[in-house]
Amino acid sequence: MIILGIVATIIVGVFGSAIGYEMNFVELGAILSIATMGGFIMAEIRRNKK
């Protein structure tokens, strides 16, 4: 799950930067990367609570 989270975060960051570059909002990649990793962290916390 950790490797999947890292790879997904990198991919989302790259695509977010590419999309953000077209919209003059380059920070979009970083924002989406943080949100993606936060989602993986929240899923891991929920899975460990049960």
N, C-alpha and C positions, 0 to 999 in steps of 0.2 A: 504494500500500500504506500510505503514511503517513496519508492522509486516512481510509482505512478503519479503521485502528487508532485514530485519534482519535475518530471517530464511534462505533465499537463500544465504546470505553472509556466515553464519556459515557453511552451508552444503558445499558450494564451497571451503571454507577454509579447512575443514576437508579432503575432497577428494583431494584437491590440495596438502596438506601436505603428504597424503598417496602416491600419485603418485610421488611427489618430493622426498620422502624418498627412493623410489626405484631407482631414478635417481641420488642420492646423491646431491639433490638440495631442501633441506627441506624448504627453504624460498619461494618456489613456492606457498604454501598455503596462506601466507600473501599477496603475490603479487596478486594472483587471487581474494582474498577477497577485497582488496582495489579497484581493477578494477571493481568488481561486484557492490560494493557500489557506486562507481563513476558513473556507468551506471544508477543506480536507481536515484541518485541525478540529473543527467542530464535529465532523463525522467521527473522527477517532475518539474524541472525548465521549460522545454518545455511545459509541460501541463499547468502550471500556467501563461505562457506568453499569451496564446490564450484567 
